[in-house]
Amino acid sequence: MVVSYKKLWKLLIDRDMKKKDLAEKANISSYTLSKLNRGNNVTTDVLVRICKALDCTFDEIMEVVDGDNLNS
């Protein structure tokens, strides 16, 4: 099982935001944004800051998926 942030990227598209805009609004570094982009683990603090910045919940920005189906 792995975490997928595809929902986050779709939400940014729906809100006409760039990843850079998210980084500024949520006060996250480009390194952390890169980790999210690669699907790596980030702290819950980062996820909370993203949710506050976007006024959303965890389930709106991420989901746990079967690692075998990640690229399908």
N, C-alpha and C positions, 0 to 999 in steps of 0.2 A: 504494500500500500504506500502511495506517495501523495503529496499535496500538489494540487494543480491550481494555478492562479489564472486560468483562462477566463474565469468569470470577472476578475479584476480588469483584465485588458479589455474585455467586452464592455464593461461598465465605463471605462475611460473613453472608449469610442462613442458610446451612447451619450456621454456628457460632453463630447467634443473637447476632451482634455488630452494633453500629451503627457508622457511619462515624466518629463521634466517638470510640468505643472504639478503633478502629484508629489514629486520629491520636495518641491518648495512648500506646498500647502501642508504636507504631513511632516515636514522637517525630517526627511530621511536622506541618507547619503546616496551618492551615485553607486557606491559599492553595494549597498543594501538593495537598491533598485535592480542592480545587475544580478544579485542573488535571486531575487523574485523572478526576474526574467528567465533565469535558468531553472527555476523550480526548486531551488535549494531551500533549506530550512532557514527561517528567520525567527526572531523572538516574538513572543506574544505582544510585547510592548510596541513593536513595529506595526503589527497587525491592528492593534488598538488605535494607534495614531492614524493609520490609513482609514480605518472605519470612522473615526471622528472627523477627519478631513472631508470624507465623502458622504458623511451622514448616512452610514449603512451598517450592516451587521456582517459578522464573519461569513455566514453562509452566502452572502451576496458577492464576496470577493474570492472565495476559495472553496475547494472541495477535496475530499480524500477519494482517490481513485485507485483502481487496481493497476499496479505498475506495468503489467503486460499490455494494458489497453491505452496507455498514455498517448501514444502516437497514432492511434487509430482514428 
